């Protein structure tokens, strides 16, 4: 009996241990099943939260927007000078090199001038001689000659009077019969000669007093003027031997060296004033009517540097090949970062609309029907599809002509694929970045 009990106990104990061990092995699977059931229940409880799309919105606002004309252009300096020589002479000294900044009036080049100095000295000597002759003649010779003529005229008059007296006396004596005819004839001949001498002396005196004296003075003055003109010409020729800068700017080219021969008309230096630049662009005939001198504009380089300026030239004629007209935009060039010769983008403000309804361009969505739609979000966070009519586009803004009102909120990020009446959640850009992380 006792032995039987012990044997039965031995059979029961191993069975209990086996059940305990089996439950230990199944415990992890039981826990995992409970976790999966909890997750499924949670997913069933929150199906609506996952269906709400996160979006970013912007407010429809009233602001100024500009209609611009954009075109490619080429940059030029506002002022440029190609320095040439007016005389053919060897280059003695070059005071500048490529890249140097120069001021207006600064000495740039010196040419050989010894022959020009000699020519100037000769001209000055001829001028001095002409002036001396003029002074001597007008202040000494002419008055002296006039006095001499006056004295000769007086003497001739006195001689005529004396000859007349002798003739009258002899004629009386001849008439009285006390004097021979021969003596009367001699007195008559002497009187005629005295008359002729008097006429000559008087005419000479009148000539000196009138035309002759004036013409002599004019002739001498003309000689003085001619000598002065030659002196001035020699001075000008000498000035050509020293070449000065006509503008402020930078030396961009210097193809010559000291000792070379400077030829007349050949370029010695090129100076560019790059403090201001001009962008020359071509505008189509359709856009040309709205552009006028003084319109605001901007110049943008390929590196992204942008400066503001104004329209300074609008061509009155079209290019027959391209049917475009050239337009110039001038602007300041801070730190000379814009380089002449480079290609730039020119934007000209054609029209400015103030108090316009404006939204970001990111809010525009294409429509299968060819229209433009915008998704607005109401206070209930529900999407409303709105067909809109757009006007001016400028940079990242667009004008709304019809379909929206100021103060409404429109979707700018996350609207693609959303349907009308969909539920959304408005988030900020910072929340979007945090969610993506």
C-alpha positions as CSV (number, residue, x, y, z in Angstrom):
1,X,0.0,0.0,0.0
2,X,2.8,2.5,1.0
3,X,4.9,1.5,-1.9
4,X,2.0,2.1,-4.2
5,X,1.5,5.6,-2.9
6,X,5.1,6.5,-3.5
7,X,5.1,5.3,-7.0
8,X,1.9,7.4,-7.7
9,X,3.5,10.5,-6.3
10,X,6.5,10.0,-8.5
11,X,4.1,10.0,-11.5
12,X,2.2,13.1,-10.5
13,X,5.3,15.3,-9.8
14,X,6.8,15.0,-13.2
15,X,3.5,15.9,-14.9
16,X,3.2,19.1,-12.8
17,X,6.8,20.1,-13.7
18,X,6.1,19.6,-17.3
19,X,3.0,21.8,-17.2
20,X,5.0,24.5,-15.4
21,X,7.8,24.4,-17.9
22,X,5.3,24.6,-20.8
23,X,3.7,27.7,-19.4
24,X,7.1,29.3,-19.0
25,X,7.9,28.8,-22.6
26,X,4.5,30.2,-23.7
27,X,4.7,33.3,-21.6
28,X,6.6,35.5,-24.2
29,X,4.1,34.6,-26.9
30,X,1.2,35.5,-24.6
31,X,2.7,38.9,-23.8
32,X,3.4,39.6,-27.5
33,X,-0.2,38.7,-28.3
34,X,-1.5,41.1,-25.7
35,X,0.7,44.0,-27.1
36,X,-0.5,43.3,-30.6
37,X,-4.1,43.4,-29.5
38,X,-3.5,46.7,-27.7
39,X,-1.9,48.3,-30.8
40,X,-4.8,47.1,-33.0
41,X,-7.3,48.5,-30.6
42,X,-5.5,51.9,-30.5
43,X,-5.4,51.9,-34.3
44,X,-9.1,51.2,-34.4
45,X,-9.7,54.1,-31.9
46,X,-7.6,56.7,-33.9
47,X,-8.4,56.1,-37.6
48,X,-9.5,59.7,-38.0
49,X,-6.2,61.3,-36.7
50,X,-4.1,59.6,-39.4
51,X,-6.4,60.8,-42.2
52,X,-5.9,64.5,-41.5
53,X,-3.3,66.0,-43.9
54,X,-0.8,68.5,-42.5
55,X,-0.5,71.7,-44.6
56,X,1.1,75.1,-44.5
57,X,-1.0,78.2,-45.3
58,X,-0.5,81.9,-46.1
59,X,-2.9,84.8,-45.8
60,X,-4.3,86.6,-48.8
61,X,-3.0,90.1,-48.3
62,X,-3.2,93.5,-50.0
63,X,0.2,94.8,-51.2
64,X,1.9,96.5,-54.2
65,X,3.0,94.2,-57.0
66,X,5.0,95.1,-60.1
67,X,4.7,94.0,-63.7
68,X,8.3,93.7,-65.0
69,X,9.9,93.1,-68.3
70,X,13.0,90.8,-68.1
71,X,15.6,90.4,-70.8
72,X,19.3,89.5,-71.2
73,X,21.7,92.4,-71.7
74,X,25.4,93.3,-71.9
75,X,27.1,95.5,-69.4
76,X,29.1,98.6,-70.5
77,X,30.9,101.3,-68.5
78,X,29.0,104.6,-68.1
79,X,31.9,106.5,-69.5
80,X,34.9,105.3,-71.5
81,X,37.9,107.0,-73.3
82,X,40.3,105.7,-75.8
83,X,43.4,107.8,-75.5
84,X,45.2,108.5,-78.8
85,X,48.1,110.8,-79.8
86,X,47.6,113.8,-82.0
87,X,51.2,113.9,-83.1
88,X,53.7,111.3,-84.2
89,X,56.5,111.2,-81.6
90,X,58.5,108.7,-79.6
91,X,57.1,107.7,-76.2
92,X,59.4,109.1,-73.5
93,X,57.5,108.0,-70.4
94,X,54.4,106.1,-69.4
95,X,53.1,107.0,-65.9
96,X,50.4,104.3,-65.6
97,X,49.9,100.6,-66.2
98,X,46.9,98.4,-66.7
99,X,44.6,98.3,-63.7
100,X,45.7,101.7,-62.3
101,X,43.0,104.1,-61.1
102,X,43.4,107.6,-62.6
103,X,41.8,111.0,-62.0
104,X,40.7,113.6,-64.6
105,X,43.6,115.7,-65.6
106,X,46.3,113.3,-64.4
107,X,49.4,113.0,-66.6
108,X,49.5,109.7,-68.3
109,X,52.0,109.8,-71.2
110,X,55.0,112.0,-72.1
111,X,56.2,112.2,-75.8
112,X,59.4,113.6,-77.3
113,X,59.1,117.4,-77.4
114,X,62.5,119.0,-78.1
115,X,61.6,119.9,-81.7
116,X,58.3,121.4,-80.5
117,X,60.0,123.5,-77.9
118,X,62.3,124.9,-80.7
119,X,59.4,125.6,-82.9
120,X,57.6,127.5,-80.1
121,X,60.7,129.6,-79.4
122,X,61.0,130.5,-83.0
123,X,57.3,131.5,-83.2
124,X,57.7,133.6,-80.1
125,X,60.6,135.5,-81.6
126,X,58.7,136.2,-84.8
127,X,55.8,137.5,-82.7
128,X,58.1,139.8,-80.7
129,X,59.6,141.2,-83.9
130,X,56.1,141.9,-85.4
131,X,54.9,143.6,-82.2
132,X,58.1,145.8,-82.1
133,X,57.6,146.9,-85.7
134,X,54.0,147.7,-85.1
135,X,54.9,149.8,-82.0
136,X,57.7,151.7,-83.8
137,X,55.7,152.4,-86.8
138,X,52.5,153.5,-85.1
139,X,54.2,155.5,-82.3
140,X,57.3,156.9,-84.1
141,X,57.6,156.4,-87.9
142,X,54.1,157.3,-89.0
143,X,53.8,160.5,-86.9
144,X,57.3,161.6,-88.0
145,X,56.5,161.0,-91.6
146,X,53.3,163.0,-91.2
147,X,55.2,165.9,-89.7
148,X,57.6,165.8,-92.6
149,X,54.8,165.8,-95.2
150,X,53.2,168.7,-93.4
151,X,56.5,170.7,-93.6
152,X,56.9,169.9,-97.2
153,X,53.4,170.9,-98.0
154,X,54.0,174.3,-96.2
155,X,57.2,174.8,-98.1
156,X,55.5,174.0,-101.4
157,X,52.7,176.5,-100.6
158,X,55.2,179.2,-99.7
159,X,57.1,178.6,-102.9
160,X,53.9,178.8,-104.9
161,X,53.0,182.1,-103.3
162,X,56.5,183.5,-104.0
163,X,56.4,182.4,-107.6
164,X,52.9,184.0,-108.0
165,X,54.2,187.2,-106.6
166,X,57.2,187.3,-109.0
167,X,54.9,186.5,-111.9
168,X,52.5,189.3,-111.0
169,X,55.3,191.8,-110.6
170,X,57.0,191.0,-113.9
171,X,53.7,190.9,-115.7
172,X,53.0,194.5,-114.4
173,X,56.4,195.7,-115.4
174,X,56.0,194.1,-118.9
175,X,52.7,195.8,-119.3
176,X,54.4,199.1,-118.4
177,X,57.0,198.4,-121.0
178,X,59.9,198.3,-118.7
179,X,60.5,194.5,-118.7
180,X,61.3,192.1,-121.4
181,X,58.9,189.3,-122.4
182,X,61.4,186.7,-121.7
183,X,61.5,187.4,-118.0
184,X,57.8,187.2,-117.8
185,X,57.8,183.8,-119.4
186,X,60.5,182.6,-117.0
187,X,58.4,183.8,-114.1
188,X,55.3,182.0,-115.5
189,X,57.2,178.7,-115.9
190,X,58.6,179.0,-112.3
191,X,55.0,179.6,-111.1
192,X,53.7,176.5,-112.9
193,X,56.4,174.4,-111.4
194,X,55.7,175.7,-107.9
195,X,52.0,174.9,-108.4
196,X,52.8,171.3,-109.4
197,X,55.1,170.8,-106.4
198,X,52.4,172.2,-104.1
199,X,49.7,169.8,-105.4
200,X,52.0,166.8,-105.0
201,X,52.9,167.8,-101.4
202,X,49.2,168.4,-100.5
203,X,48.1,165.0,-101.9
204,X,51.0,163.2,-100.0
205,X,49.9,164.9,-96.8
206,X,46.3,164.0,-97.3
207,X,47.3,160.4,-98.0
208,X,49.3,160.2,-94.8
209,X,46.4,161.7,-92.9
210,X,43.8,159.4,-94.3
211,X,43.9,156.0,-96.0
212,X,47.6,155.4,-96.2
213,X,48.1,155.7,-92.4
214,X,45.1,153.5,-91.6
215,X,46.1,150.7,-94.1
216,X,49.7,150.8,-92.8
217,X,48.6,150.3,-89.3
218,X,46.2,147.5,-90.3
219,X,49.0,145.7,-92.3
220,X,51.3,145.8,-89.3
221,X,48.5,144.6,-86.9
222,X,47.8,141.7,-89.3
223,X,51.4,140.7,-89.1
224,X,51.3,140.8,-85.3
225,X,48.1,138.7,-85.3
226,X,49.6,136.1,-87.6
227,X,52.7,135.8,-85.4
228,X,50.5,135.3,-82.3
229,X,48.5,132.6,-84.1
230,X,51.7,130.8,-85.0
231,X,52.9,131.0,-81.4
232,X,49.6,129.6,-80.1
233,X,49.7,126.8,-82.6
234,X,53.2,125.9,-81.5
235,X,52.1,125.9,-77.9
236,X,49.2,123.6,-78.7
237,X,51.5,121.3,-80.6
238,X,53.8,121.2,-77.5
239,X,50.8,120.4,-75.3
240,X,50.1,117.3,-77.3
241,X,53.4,115.9,-76.1
242,X,51.9,115.5,-72.6
243,X,48.7,113.4,-72.5
244,X,46.3,113.8,-69.6
245,X,43.3,111.7,-68.6
246,X,40.0,113.2,-69.7
247,X,37.9,111.3,-67.1
248,X,38.1,109.5,-63.8
249,X,38.4,105.7,-64.3
250,X,40.5,102.6,-64.5
251,X,43.2,101.8,-67.1
252,X,41.8,98.7,-68.9
253,X,44.3,98.5,-71.8
254,X,47.8,99.8,-72.5
255,X,49.2,98.2,-75.7
256,X,52.3,100.4,-76.0
257,X,55.6,100.7,-74.2
258,X,58.2,103.4,-73.6
259,X,60.5,104.0,-76.6
260,X,57.8,103.0,-79.1
261,X,56.6,105.5,-81.7
262,X,53.2,106.9,-81.0
263,X,51.3,107.2,-84.3
264,X,48.6,109.8,-84.9
265,X,45.2,108.3,-84.1
266,X,46.6,105.0,-82.7
267,X,45.3,104.0,-79.3
268,X,47.7,104.4,-76.4
269,X,45.4,103.7,-73.4
270,X,41.8,102.8,-72.7
271,X,40.1,104.3,-69.6
272,X,36.8,103.1,-68.2
273,X,34.7,104.8,-65.6
274,X,33.2,101.8,-63.8
275,X,31.6,103.7,-60.9
276,X,28.4,103.5,-62.9
277,X,27.5,100.9,-65.5
278,X,25.0,100.7,-68.4
279,X,23.2,97.5,-69.3
280,X,22.1,97.5,-73.0
281,X,19.2,95.1,-73.7
282,X,16.7,94.6,-76.5
283,X,13.0,94.8,-75.9
284,X,10.2,93.5,-78.2
285,X,7.9,96.0,-79.9
286,X,5.0,94.8,-77.9
287,X,6.6,95.7,-74.5
288,X,8.2,98.9,-75.8
289,X,5.2,101.1,-75.6
290,X,5.0,101.0,-71.8
291,X,8.7,101.8,-71.2
292,X,9.8,105.4,-70.8
293,X,13.0,107.2,-69.7
294,X,13.3,107.3,-65.9
295,X,11.4,104.0,-65.2
296,X,12.9,102.0,-62.3
297,X,14.8,98.9,-63.3
298,X,17.4,96.5,-61.9
299,X,20.5,94.8,-63.2
300,X,21.4,91.3,-61.9
301,X,24.7,89.5,-62.6
302,X,25.3,85.8,-63.1
303,X,26.8,85.7,-59.6
304,X,23.5,87.0,-58.1
305,X,24.6,90.6,-57.4
306,X,21.7,92.9,-58.0
307,X,21.7,96.7,-58.3
308,X,18.9,99.2,-58.9
309,X,18.9,101.8,-61.6
310,X,16.7,103.6,-64.1
311,X,16.0,103.6,-67.9
312,X,18.1,106.2,-69.6
313,X,17.7,105.5,-73.3
314,X,14.8,104.0,-75.3
315,X,15.6,103.7,-79.0
316,X,13.2,105.3,-81.3
317,X,13.8,102.8,-84.1
318,X,13.4,99.0,-84.3
319,X,16.0,96.6,-85.5
320,X,14.5,95.3,-88.8
321,X,16.0,91.8,-88.3
322,X,14.7,91.2,-84.7
323,X,11.9,93.8,-84.5
324,X,13.3,94.8,-81.1
325,X,14.6,98.2,-79.8
326,X,17.6,98.8,-77.6
327,X,17.0,100.0,-74.1
328,X,19.7,101.3,-71.7
329,X,19.5,100.9,-67.9
330,X,22.1,102.8,-65.9
331,X,23.0,102.0,-62.3
332,X,25.6,102.6,-59.7
333,X,28.3,99.9,-59.4
334,X,29.2,99.5,-55.7
335,X,32.8,98.4,-55.2
336,X,33.0,97.9,-59.0
337,X,31.8,94.3,-58.6
338,X,29.9,94.4,-61.9
339,X,32.3,94.0,-64.8
340,X,31.7,95.6,-68.2
341,X,31.4,93.1,-71.0
342,X,29.6,90.5,-68.9
343,X,26.0,89.2,-69.5
344,X,23.4,90.4,-67.1
345,X,19.7,90.1,-66.5
346,X,17.8,93.4,-66.8
347,X,14.4,93.8,-65.2
348,X,12.3,96.9,-66.0
349,X,9.3,97.8,-64.0
350,X,6.5,98.2,-66.6
351,X,3.7,98.8,-64.1
352,X,3.1,99.0,-60.4
353,X,-0.4,98.0,-59.0
354,X,-1.0,99.2,-55.5
355,X,-3.4,97.6,-53.0
356,X,-3.6,94.4,-55.0
357,X,-4.7,91.0,-53.7
358,X,-1.5,89.0,-53.5
359,X,-0.7,85.4,-52.6
360,X,2.4,83.3,-52.9
361,X,2.9,81.6,-56.3
362,X,3.2,78.3,-54.4
363,X,-0.5,78.5,-53.7
364,X,-1.4,78.1,-57.4
365,X,-2.4,74.6,-58.6
366,X,-3.0,73.4,-62.1
367,X,-6.4,72.1,-63.2
368,X,-7.2,69.5,-65.8
369,X,-9.6,71.9,-67.4
370,X,-6.8,74.4,-68.0
371,X,-7.9,76.8,-65.3
372,X,-6.0,77.8,-62.1
373,X,-7.3,76.8,-58.7
374,X,-6.3,77.6,-55.1
375,X,-7.2,75.6,-52.0
376,X,-8.4,77.8,-49.2
377,X,-8.8,76.7,-45.6
378,X,-11.7,77.9,-43.5
379,X,-12.0,78.2,-39.7
380,X,-13.2,74.6,-39.6
381,X,-9.9,73.3,-41.2
382,X,-11.8,72.1,-44.2
383,X,-10.4,72.6,-47.7
384,X,-12.4,74.6,-50.3
385,X,-11.4,74.5,-53.9
386,X,-11.5,77.9,-55.5
387,X,-11.1,78.8,-59.2
388,X,-9.2,82.1,-59.5
389,X,-8.2,84.6,-62.1
390,X,-4.6,85.7,-61.9
391,X,-3.0,88.9,-63.0
392,X,0.6,90.1,-62.5
393,X,3.3,87.6,-61.5
394,X,6.4,89.0,-59.8
395,X,9.1,86.8,-58.2
396,X,7.3,84.6,-55.7
397,X,4.1,86.6,-55.6
398,X,1.0,86.6,-57.9
399,X,-1.9,89.0,-58.1
400,X,-5.4,87.6,-57.7
401,X,-8.0,89.4,-59.8
402,X,-11.1,87.2,-59.0
403,X,-11.9,84.3,-56.7
404,X,-10.5,85.3,-53.3
405,X,-10.9,88.0,-50.6
406,X,-8.3,89.6,-48.4
407,X,-7.7,87.8,-45.1
408,X,-8.5,84.3,-46.4
409,X,-5.9,81.5,-45.8
410,X,-4.7,79.5,-48.8
411,X,-2.6,76.3,-48.8
412,X,1.0,76.8,-50.0
413,X,2.6,73.5,-48.9
414,X,0.8,70.1,-48.9
415,X,-2.1,70.9,-51.1
416,X,-1.2,68.7,-54.0
417,X,-3.6,65.7,-54.2
418,X,-6.0,67.1,-51.7
419,X,-9.7,67.1,-52.6
420,X,-12.4,69.6,-52.0
421,X,-13.9,69.3,-48.5
422,X,-10.9,67.4,-47.2
423,X,-10.0,67.9,-43.5
424,X,-6.5,69.3,-42.9
425,X,-4.3,70.3,-40.0
426,X,-2.4,73.6,-40.3
427,X,1.2,73.5,-39.2
428,X,4.2,75.8,-39.4
429,X,7.4,75.4,-41.3
430,X,9.2,74.6,-38.1
431,X,6.7,71.9,-37.2
432,X,7.1,70.3,-40.6
433,X,10.9,70.2,-40.2
434,X,10.6,68.7,-36.8
435,X,8.2,66.0,-38.1
436,X,10.5,65.1,-40.9
437,X,13.3,64.6,-38.4
